[in-house]
Structures are given as C-alpha cells and as structure tokens.
Amino acid sequence: MENMKLAEVAAILADNSRATMCLAMIDGRAWTVTELAHAARVAPSTASEHVRTLTDAGFVRTLKQGRHRYIRLAGPDIAELIERLANHAGPEPPRSLRASIRARRLAQARTCYDHLAGRLGVTLRDAMLTEGLLNTRDGLAVTQHGRNVLAELGVELPQTRRPLLRDCLDWTERRDHLAGALPAAILHRALTAGWLTRDPHRAITVNDSAWPALSRLGLPRETETLQVREKVATS
C-alpha cells in the first residue's frame, strides 16, 4: 500500500462490500472467506474476488493452516486507517433492536484491532494519565511508576519496532484512545486473565475479576462508563 496513490487507496474502500469486510476484520481476528462473504452479504465467489483485490493492495494477508485459509488485516496501521475513515463516515443508524443494542455495546467498549476502544478505551487513557502512569511531556510515554504498575499486573513492555504508544482517534467518542504495542499487550493480558471478554462482534464485557487490575490503572469500580454488563442487561 505504501506506493499507492491516495485515489487508488480510496478506490479500494469505495466498494461497500470491501469496506464492510475491512470493518469486520478490524477486530484483529483471522476470518475465512465464507465468514467475510456472510458479513458483507455477498456470494463466496464475490468475496474471494474482493479478498484478492485487498491482498494485491496490501490491505490484508492470508494465513494457511492445514487445508484452511484465513484472511486478516495486514497490520495495525491498516486497522487504524480503517478506524479513522470510519470516524469520518460516522456510524450506520441501527435498523433493529438487536443492532441498536450491539451499537451501544460497541460504543461502550470494543476492540480496535488489538487494543481497547470505545468509552472504555478513552477512559483508560485519561485514567492512566491522571494516575501518572503515562505522561505527555515528551510525547506519549510510560513513566517509571507506570512500568512498575504494569509489571505488577503481569503486562510486559514489548520489545518491538512498533511504536509503544500512540493516540488513535476513537470514532464513537471523537477523542483519543491508546494504540500501539503497549495497549495491545494490556488487552492481551486482560483477555488471557479473564478480566475482559470479547464477543464475535468486537464488543468487550468487563468481568468482575477485572476491577482490582483496572483500579491499579486508575479506574474505580463505580466509574459509570465501565458498567458495561449492567447497562446492556437493562437496555
């Protein structure tokens, strides 16, 4: 994608089916062509053609496991591009009660590729800055206090070429949540520890076991914006 012109990039996502498939894959999972076809409401043969176009453009890559073939976004930079474009487009109005509940859940807490987004992601960024775990004096960075707290929670600072921290504009909150290698590590730890649960549509549920860890990151249990499970249950 790096050698493509702006108009060429725009043309890739101008097709509604390809755009829908990219939005589906923003959950960070690997999808089969059949699953992408179902998400975009097109025939599997049509989905295969779209996957070929997305692959040629560098938007997605193919993973082979035995006889099975899976498709996923090429990396976090592509996911952030999709998220930012979704921010400009705005959310689609829900057409049913189920869609309305799903939209509320996604706005409350969801994944953006491999990190947290929605109100939970934005609130987490604010809390970590307030608690002194992060600072913005020389760009977004982890403080020594933050390193200590994260180590206590079992979150290791990744050694990678990927930026450790960066801001990512949230398309529902219109404010920044945290992206980068460290937020990805935080989400991975939270999911593997059972603090958070992710459903097939990217929505995140905050489990009771999450609160000791979340409070160490500056999020008190009484924070209204994080009562995800209770709010959905009473919707």
C-alpha positions as CSV (number, residue, x, y, z in Angstrom):
1,M,0.0,0.0,0.0
2,E,3.0,2.3,0.6
3,N,3.4,3.0,-3.1
4,M,-0.2,3.6,-3.9
5,K,-1.7,7.0,-4.6
6,L,-4.4,8.4,-2.5
7,A,-7.0,7.9,-5.2
8,E,-6.0,4.3,-5.5
9,V,-6.4,3.7,-1.8
10,A,-9.8,5.4,-1.8
11,A,-10.9,3.3,-4.7
12,I,-10.2,0.1,-2.7
13,L,-12.5,1.1,0.0
14,A,-15.1,2.8,-2.2
15,D,-16.7,-0.6,-2.7
16,N,-19.2,-1.1,0.0
17,S,-18.5,-4.9,0.3
18,R,-14.8,-4.4,0.6
19,A,-15.3,-1.7,3.2
20,T,-17.7,-3.9,5.2
21,M,-15.1,-6.8,5.1
22,C,-12.4,-4.5,6.3
23,L,-14.6,-3.2,9.2
24,A,-15.3,-6.8,10.2
25,M,-11.6,-7.7,10.3
26,I,-10.8,-4.7,12.5
27,D,-11.5,-7.0,15.4
28,G,-8.0,-8.4,14.8
29,R,-9.2,-12.0,14.2
30,A,-8.5,-14.1,11.1
31,W,-11.6,-14.7,9.1
32,T,-12.5,-17.3,6.4
33,V,-13.7,-16.1,3.0
34,T,-17.1,-17.7,3.8
35,E,-17.3,-15.6,7.0
36,L,-16.4,-12.5,5.2
37,A,-19.0,-13.3,2.5
38,H,-21.6,-13.6,5.2
39,A,-20.6,-10.3,6.8
40,A,-20.7,-8.4,3.5
41,R,-23.8,-10.3,2.3
42,V,-22.2,-11.4,-0.9
43,A,-21.6,-14.8,-2.6
44,P,-18.3,-16.6,-1.5
45,S,-17.0,-16.3,-5.1
46,T,-17.5,-12.5,-4.9
47,A,-15.9,-12.3,-1.5
48,S,-12.9,-14.2,-2.9
49,E,-12.5,-11.6,-5.7
50,H,-12.7,-8.8,-3.1
51,V,-10.1,-10.6,-0.9
52,R,-7.8,-10.8,-4.0
53,T,-8.2,-7.1,-4.6
54,L,-7.5,-6.3,-0.9
55,T,-4.4,-8.6,-0.9
56,D,-3.0,-7.0,-4.0
57,A,-3.4,-3.6,-2.4
58,G,-1.6,-4.7,0.8
59,F,-4.7,-4.3,3.0
60,V,-4.9,-8.0,4.0
61,R,-2.8,-11.1,4.2
62,T,-3.6,-14.8,4.0
63,L,-2.8,-17.3,6.7
64,K,-2.8,-21.0,5.8
65,Q,-3.4,-23.6,8.5
66,G,-3.6,-27.1,7.0
67,R,-6.3,-27.1,4.4
68,H,-7.9,-23.9,5.7
69,R,-7.2,-20.4,4.6
70,Y,-7.8,-17.4,6.8
71,I,-7.7,-13.7,6.0
72,R,-6.8,-10.8,8.3
73,L,-5.8,-7.2,8.1
74,A,-2.1,-6.7,7.2
75,G,-1.3,-4.9,10.4
76,P,-2.2,-2.3,13.0
77,D,-1.5,0.6,10.6
78,I,-4.2,-0.7,8.2
79,A,-6.6,-1.1,11.2
80,E,-6.0,2.4,12.3
81,L,-6.6,3.7,8.8
82,I,-10.0,1.9,8.7
83,E,-10.9,3.2,12.1
84,R,-10.1,6.8,11.2
85,L,-12.1,6.6,8.0
86,A,-15.0,5.2,10.0
87,N,-14.7,8.2,12.2
88,H,-15.2,10.5,9.3
89,A,-18.1,8.4,7.9
90,G,-19.9,8.1,11.2
91,P,-21.8,5.0,12.4
92,E,-24.7,3.5,10.5
93,P,-28.1,4.0,12.1
94,P,-29.2,0.7,13.7
95,R,-32.1,-0.9,11.9
96,S,-33.3,-3.2,14.6
97,L,-33.4,-3.6,18.4
98,R,-30.6,-6.1,18.2
99,A,-28.5,-3.8,16.1
100,S,-29.2,-0.9,18.5
101,I,-28.0,-2.9,21.5
102,R,-24.9,-4.0,19.6
103,A,-24.1,-0.4,18.7
104,R,-24.4,0.6,22.3
105,R,-22.1,-2.2,23.4
106,L,-19.5,-1.2,20.7
107,A,-19.7,2.4,21.9
108,Q,-19.2,1.4,25.5
109,A,-16.2,-1.0,25.0
110,R,-14.8,-2.7,21.9
111,T,-11.5,-3.7,20.3
112,C,-9.8,-1.6,17.6
113,Y,-7.7,-4.3,16.0
114,D,-5.5,-5.4,19.0
115,H,-6.2,-2.6,21.6
116,L,-9.2,-1.2,23.5
117,A,-11.5,1.4,22.1
118,G,-14.9,3.0,22.8
119,R,-15.7,4.7,26.1
120,L,-13.6,2.1,28.0
121,G,-10.5,2.8,25.8
122,V,-10.9,6.6,26.1
123,T,-11.5,6.4,29.8
124,L,-8.5,4.2,30.3
125,R,-6.2,6.7,28.5
126,D,-7.5,9.5,30.7
127,A,-7.1,7.4,33.9
128,M,-3.5,6.4,33.2
129,L,-2.5,10.0,32.5
130,T,-4.3,11.2,35.7
131,E,-2.6,8.4,37.8
132,G,0.8,9.3,36.4
133,L,1.3,6.0,34.7
134,L,1.7,7.9,31.4
135,N,2.8,11.4,30.6
136,T,2.8,13.7,27.5
137,R,5.8,15.9,28.3
138,D,8.0,14.5,25.6
139,G,5.3,12.8,23.6
140,L,3.1,10.0,24.9
141,A,5.3,7.8,27.2
142,V,5.2,5.4,30.1
143,T,6.5,6.7,33.4
144,Q,8.6,4.6,35.8
145,H,5.6,4.4,38.1
146,G,3.6,3.1,35.1
147,R,6.2,0.5,34.4
148,N,6.1,-0.7,38.0
149,V,2.3,-1.0,38.0
150,L,2.2,-2.7,34.6
151,A,4.8,-5.2,35.8
152,E,2.7,-6.0,38.9
153,L,-0.2,-6.7,36.6
154,G,1.8,-9.1,34.5
155,V,2.0,-6.7,31.5
156,E,5.4,-6.7,29.9
157,L,6.6,-3.8,27.8
158,P,7.0,-5.3,24.3
159,Q,10.4,-5.1,22.6
160,T,9.4,-4.3,19.1
161,R,9.9,-1.8,16.3
162,R,6.2,-0.9,16.5
163,P,5.6,2.4,18.5
164,L,5.0,1.6,22.1
165,L,2.2,4.2,22.5
166,R,0.3,6.4,20.1
167,D,-3.0,8.2,20.1
168,C,-5.8,6.8,17.9
169,L,-8.9,8.9,17.4
170,D,-12.0,6.9,18.6
171,W,-14.8,7.1,16.0
172,T,-17.6,6.9,18.6
173,E,-16.1,9.1,21.3
174,R,-14.3,11.5,19.0
175,R,-11.5,11.5,21.5
176,D,-8.2,9.6,21.6
177,H,-7.8,6.1,22.9
178,L,-4.4,4.4,23.2
179,A,-2.9,2.4,20.3
180,G,0.5,0.8,19.9
181,A,2.4,-2.2,21.2
182,L,1.7,-1.5,24.9
183,P,-2.1,-1.2,24.7
184,A,-2.0,-4.4,22.6
185,A,-0.1,-6.1,25.5
186,I,-2.6,-4.7,28.0
187,L,-5.6,-6.1,26.1
188,H,-3.8,-9.4,25.6
189,R,-3.2,-9.7,29.3
190,A,-6.7,-8.7,30.2
191,L,-8.3,-11.3,27.8
192,T,-6.0,-14.2,28.8
193,A,-6.5,-13.4,32.5
194,G,-10.3,-13.4,32.0
195,W,-10.6,-9.7,33.2
196,L,-12.3,-8.9,29.9
197,T,-14.3,-11.0,27.4
198,R,-14.6,-10.2,23.7
199,D,-17.7,-11.3,21.7
200,P,-17.6,-12.1,17.9
201,H,-18.7,-8.5,17.1
202,R,-15.8,-6.8,18.9
203,A,-17.8,-5.8,21.9
204,I,-16.0,-6.1,25.3
205,T,-17.5,-7.2,28.6
206,V,-15.9,-6.1,31.8
207,N,-15.9,-9.0,34.2
208,D,-16.0,-8.7,38.0
209,S,-12.4,-10.1,38.2
210,A,-11.2,-7.1,36.2
211,W,-11.7,-4.5,38.9
212,P,-8.6,-5.0,41.0
213,A,-6.4,-4.6,37.9
214,L,-8.5,-1.7,36.5
215,S,-8.3,0.1,39.8
216,R,-4.5,-0.1,39.6
217,L,-4.7,1.6,36.2
218,G,-6.8,4.4,37.7
219,L,-10.3,3.1,37.0
220,P,-12.5,2.9,40.1
221,R,-15.3,0.3,40.1
222,E,-18.0,2.9,40.5
223,T,-17.0,4.5,37.2
224,E,-20.3,4.7,35.4
225,T,-18.9,4.4,31.9
226,L,-17.4,1.0,32.7
227,Q,-20.6,-0.6,33.9
228,V,-20.9,-2.4,30.5
229,R,-22.5,-5.6,31.5
230,E,-25.1,-3.9,33.7
231,K,-26.1,-1.2,31.1
232,V,-26.5,-3.8,28.4
233,A,-28.6,-6.0,30.6
234,T,-31.0,-3.2,31.4
235,S,-31.2,-1.8,27.8
